[in-house]
Amino acid sequence: MKWGVIITMTVLAVLLILYEWPRVKKLPKKDKVVFLALVFMAWVLSMFDLLNVPGPTTLVQALFKPLGIVLE
């Protein structure tokens, strides 16, 4: 993991919270919790290199390839 990405995404998340907080402050507690949870989940997902993560077809191939060899 590159430290530049972590620091950049953390700074952007904090800036987003600081920018939106005056509007969110007027909302009920549930909405504040949801806002912070969504920002946190987006921050966590931004840490993954999603372009290079194998998709579900790779998982299916890994699971059933040995079975295909046995059935042949």
N, CA, C and O atoms as a DFTB+ gen file, in Angstrom:
288 C
 N C O
     1  1       0.853      -1.173       0.000
     2  2       0.000       0.000       0.000
     3  2       0.895       1.230       0.000
     4  3       1.879       1.306       0.736
     5  1       0.539       2.170      -0.823
     6  2       1.318       3.393      -0.922
     7  2       0.843       4.393       0.126
     8  3      -0.354       4.653       0.253
     9  1       1.783       4.946       0.868
    10  2       1.439       5.893       1.928
    11  2       0.822       7.164       1.364
    12  3       0.000       7.797       2.027
    13  1       1.203       7.541       0.161
    14  2       0.631       8.738      -0.457
    15  2      -0.868       8.613      -0.660
    16  3      -1.617       9.567      -0.452
    17  1      -1.300       7.418      -1.072
    18  2      -2.731       7.176      -1.280
    19  2      -3.478       7.241       0.047
    20  3      -4.557       7.828       0.127
    21  1      -2.908       6.643       1.081
    22  2      -3.563       6.637       2.389
    23  2      -3.700       8.052       2.925
    24  3      -4.769       8.443       3.396
    25  1      -2.628       8.813       2.854
    26  2      -2.664      10.180       3.373
    27  2      -3.613      11.049       2.553
    28  3      -4.382      11.827       3.119
    29  1      -3.570      10.927       1.239
    30  2      -4.444      11.721       0.379
    31  2      -5.909      11.411       0.638
    32  3      -6.719      12.329       0.775
    33  1      -6.260      10.142       0.707
    34  2      -7.664       9.782       0.926
    35  2      -8.131      10.185       2.320
    36  3      -9.291      10.559       2.498
    37  1      -7.248      10.115       3.304
    38  2      -7.611      10.538       4.653
    39  2      -7.861      12.041       4.692
    40  3      -8.831      12.498       5.296
    41  1      -6.991      12.803       4.054
    42  2      -7.168      14.257       4.014
    43  2      -8.456      14.617       3.282
    44  3      -9.191      15.502       3.721
    45  1      -8.736      13.941       2.171
    46  2      -9.968      14.219       1.430
    47  2     -11.212      13.865       2.242
    48  3     -12.206      14.589       2.195
    49  1     -11.167      12.769       2.977
    50  2     -12.309      12.386       3.811
    51  2     -12.532      13.410       4.919
    52  3     -13.671      13.773       5.212
    53  1     -11.453      13.872       5.532
    54  2     -11.580      14.877       6.595
    55  2     -12.112      16.190       6.021
    56  3     -12.961      16.836       6.635
    57  1     -11.617      16.587       4.846
    58  2     -12.125      17.806       4.214
    59  2     -13.608      17.688       3.870
    60  3     -14.359      18.653       4.017
    61  1     -14.025      16.523       3.419
    62  2     -15.437      16.301       3.116
    63  2     -16.287      16.434       4.368
    64  3     -17.342      17.068       4.345
    65  1     -15.833      15.840       5.454
    66  2     -16.575      15.927       6.711
    67  2     -16.635      17.377       7.188
    68  3     -17.698      17.846       7.594
    69  1     -15.521      18.086       7.144
    70  2     -15.507      19.482       7.586
    71  2     -16.392      20.366       6.715
    72  3     -17.025      21.294       7.218
    73  1     -16.441      20.088       5.417
    74  2     -17.254      20.884       4.501
    75  2     -18.748      20.629       4.710
    76  3     -19.549      21.563       4.673
    77  1     -19.120      19.384       4.926
    78  2     -20.532      19.024       5.036
    79  2     -21.083      19.132       6.452
    80  3     -22.302      19.149       6.629
    81  1     -20.227      19.207       7.462
    82  2     -20.702      19.131       8.838
    83  2     -21.677      20.235       9.229
    84  3     -22.617      19.946       9.968
    85  1     -21.516      21.495       8.780
    86  2     -22.518      22.503       9.157
    87  2     -23.937      22.136       8.719
    88  3     -24.898      22.425       9.432
    89  1     -24.073      21.508       7.562
    90  2     -25.403      21.071       7.107
    91  2     -25.858      19.822       7.853
    92  3     -27.042      19.686       8.161
    93  1     -24.943      18.918       8.144
    94  2     -25.288      17.660       8.810
    95  2     -25.604      17.911      10.286
    96  3     -26.386      17.176      10.888
    97  1     -24.999      18.941      10.864
    98  2     -25.184      19.238      12.284
    99  2     -26.654      19.517      12.616
   100  3     -27.098      19.268      13.737
   101  1     -27.400      20.029      11.648
   102  2     -28.815      20.358      11.865
   103  2     -29.714      19.125      11.803
   104  3     -30.874      19.188      12.210
   105  1     -29.203      18.023      11.309
   106  2     -30.002      16.814      11.124
   107  2     -30.034      15.986      12.406
   108  3     -29.232      16.209      13.312
   109  1     -30.972      15.018      12.483
   110  2     -31.027      14.139      13.662
   111  2     -29.774      13.268      13.795
   112  3     -28.976      13.149      12.865
   113  1     -29.626      12.668      14.966
   114  2     -28.438      11.862      15.279
   115  2     -28.276      10.684      14.327
   116  3     -27.157      10.342      13.944
   117  1     -29.394      10.061      13.942
   118  2     -29.323       8.920      13.017
   119  2     -28.674       9.332      11.701
   120  3     -27.845       8.601      11.159
   121  1     -29.045      10.491      11.193
   122  2     -28.490      10.950       9.920
   123  2     -27.001      11.248      10.042
   124  3     -26.240      10.999       9.107
   125  1     -26.582      11.776      11.180
   126  2     -25.162      12.030      11.406
   127  2     -24.378      10.724      11.406
   128  3     -23.298      10.632      10.822
   129  1     -24.942       9.709      12.076
   130  2     -24.274       8.405      12.138
   131  2     -24.175       7.790      10.744
   132  3     -23.139       7.232      10.381
   133  1     -25.243       7.891       9.972
   134  2     -25.236       7.335       8.611
   135  2     -24.226       8.068       7.745
   136  3     -23.490       7.439       6.985
   137  1     -24.182       9.387       7.851
   138  2     -23.212      10.172       7.080
   139  2     -21.788       9.743       7.405
   140  3     -20.992       9.491       6.500
   141  1     -21.466       9.659       8.685
   142  2     -20.113       9.270       9.082
   143  2     -19.803       7.825       8.677
   144  3     -18.677       7.517       8.287
   145  1     -20.799       6.943       8.769
   146  2     -20.592       5.546       8.369
   147  2     -20.317       5.448       6.869
   148  3     -19.442       4.688       6.452
   149  1     -21.043       6.197       6.065
   150  2     -20.827       6.159       4.619
   151  2     -19.461       6.722       4.243
   152  3     -18.777       6.180       3.374
   153  1     -19.068       7.808       4.898
   154  2     -17.737       8.369       4.620
   155  2     -16.660       7.372       5.027
   156  3     -15.674       7.195       4.311
   157  1     -16.844       6.719       6.176
   158  2     -15.862       5.739       6.633
   159  2     -15.785       4.553       5.675
   160  3     -14.690       4.103       5.339
   161  1     -16.936       4.040       5.230
   162  2     -16.925       2.908       4.295
   163  2     -16.272       3.293       2.976
   164  3     -15.530       2.497       2.399
   165  1     -16.538       4.507       2.489
   166  2     -15.910       4.963       1.252
   167  2     -14.399       5.092       1.434
   168  3     -13.627       4.772       0.529
   169  1     -13.985       5.563       2.611
   170  2     -12.554       5.695       2.897
   171  2     -11.879       4.321       2.912
   172  3     -10.795       4.151       2.354
   173  1     -12.526       3.343       3.551
   174  2     -11.958       1.987       3.606
   175  2     -11.883       1.383       2.207
   176  3     -10.870       0.783       1.848
   177  1     -12.940       1.535       1.416
   178  2     -12.931       0.976       0.056
   179  2     -11.895       1.660      -0.832
   180  3     -11.369       1.046      -1.760
   181  1     -11.605       2.915      -0.555
   182  2     -10.609       3.612      -1.368
   183  2      -9.200       3.083      -1.123
   184  3      -8.296       3.346      -1.916
   185  1      -9.007       2.353      -0.053
   186  2      -7.688       1.797       0.247
   187  2      -7.377       0.551      -0.586
   188  3      -6.212       0.179      -0.726
   189  1      -8.398      -0.090      -1.135
   190  2      -8.193      -1.289      -1.942
   191  2      -7.864      -0.909      -3.379
   192  3      -8.371       0.084      -3.901
   193  1      -7.025      -1.694      -4.005
   194  2      -6.694      -1.505      -5.414
   195  2      -7.710      -2.300      -6.230
   196  3      -7.416      -3.401      -6.694
   197  1      -8.893      -1.744      -6.400
   198  2     -10.002      -2.486      -6.988
   199  2      -9.794      -2.823      -8.462
   200  3     -10.427      -3.744      -8.979
   201  1      -8.925      -2.097      -9.135
   202  2      -8.689      -2.409     -10.539
   203  2      -7.927      -3.721     -10.712
   204  3      -8.050      -4.375     -11.747
   205  1      -7.149      -4.106      -9.714
   206  2      -6.340      -5.318      -9.821
   207  2      -6.864      -6.466      -8.970
   208  3      -6.203      -7.499      -8.865
   209  1      -8.032      -6.311      -8.364
   210  2      -8.615      -7.380      -7.567
   211  2      -9.341      -8.339      -8.512
   212  3     -10.130      -7.896      -9.346
   213  1      -9.089      -9.639      -8.395
   214  2      -9.773     -10.587      -9.277
   215  2     -11.279     -10.596      -9.019
   216  3     -11.733     -10.399      -7.892
   217  1     -12.027     -10.826     -10.069
   218  2     -13.478     -10.801      -9.973
   219  2     -14.063     -12.138      -9.568
   220  3     -13.334     -13.083      -9.265
   221  1     -15.386     -12.210      -9.564
   222  2     -16.046     -13.444      -9.137
   223  2     -15.810     -14.625     -10.086
   224  3     -15.839     -15.777      -9.652
   225  1     -15.584     -14.356     -11.348
   226  2     -15.331     -15.472     -12.269
   227  2     -14.015     -16.167     -11.939
   228  3     -13.891     -17.377     -12.127
   229  1     -13.042     -15.423     -11.456
   230  2     -11.778     -16.029     -11.047
   231  2     -12.000     -16.970      -9.872
   232  3     -11.399     -18.043      -9.812
   233  1     -12.852     -16.577      -8.947
   234  2     -13.175     -17.428      -7.798
   235  2     -13.876     -18.706      -8.254
   236  3     -13.552     -19.794      -7.777
   237  1     -14.829     -18.582      -9.166
   238  2     -15.550     -19.754      -9.670
   239  2     -14.594     -20.696     -10.394
   240  3     -14.674     -21.914     -10.229
   241  1     -13.705     -20.146     -11.183
   242  2     -12.727     -20.987     -11.890
   243  2     -11.809     -21.702     -10.907
   244  3     -11.488     -22.874     -11.103
   245  1     -11.390     -21.022      -9.867
   246  2     -10.506     -21.644      -8.875
   247  2     -11.222     -22.763      -8.128
   248  3     -10.607     -23.772      -7.784
   249  1     -12.515     -22.592      -7.878
   250  2     -13.267     -23.613      -7.148
   251  2     -13.562     -24.841      -7.998
   252  3     -13.460     -25.968      -7.515
   253  1     -13.925     -24.632      -9.256
   254  2     -14.410     -25.736     -10.077
   255  2     -13.376     -26.321     -11.025
   256  3     -13.664     -27.327     -11.674
   257  1     -12.212     -25.753     -11.135
   258  2     -11.187     -26.307     -12.022
   259  2     -10.753     -27.704     -11.551
   260  3     -10.641     -28.609     -12.377
   261  1     -10.507     -27.902     -10.253
   262  2     -10.161     -29.272      -9.822
   263  2     -11.298     -30.262     -10.081
   264  3     -11.050     -31.419     -10.422
   265  1     -12.514     -29.818      -9.921
   266  2     -13.667     -30.697     -10.176
   267  2     -13.727     -31.076     -11.652
   268  3     -14.044     -32.219     -11.982
   269  1     -13.426     -30.130     -12.547
   270  2     -13.418     -30.421     -13.975
   271  2     -12.355     -31.446     -14.330
   272  3     -12.577     -32.287     -15.201
   273  1     -11.222     -31.390     -13.681
   274  2     -10.151     -32.366     -13.945
   275  2     -10.589     -33.751     -13.505
   276  3     -10.315     -34.731     -14.198
   277  1     -11.258     -33.851     -12.378
   278  2     -11.737     -35.148     -11.849
   279  2     -12.812     -35.716     -12.780
   280  3     -12.831     -36.924     -13.011
   281  1     -13.685     -34.902     -13.307
   282  2     -14.793     -35.377     -14.134
   283  2     -14.349     -35.782     -15.545
   284  3     -15.069     -36.510     -16.228
   285  1     -13.197     -35.327     -15.981
   286  2     -12.724     -35.691     -17.331
   287  2     -12.218     -37.065     -17.339
   288  3     -11.778     -37.554     -18.379
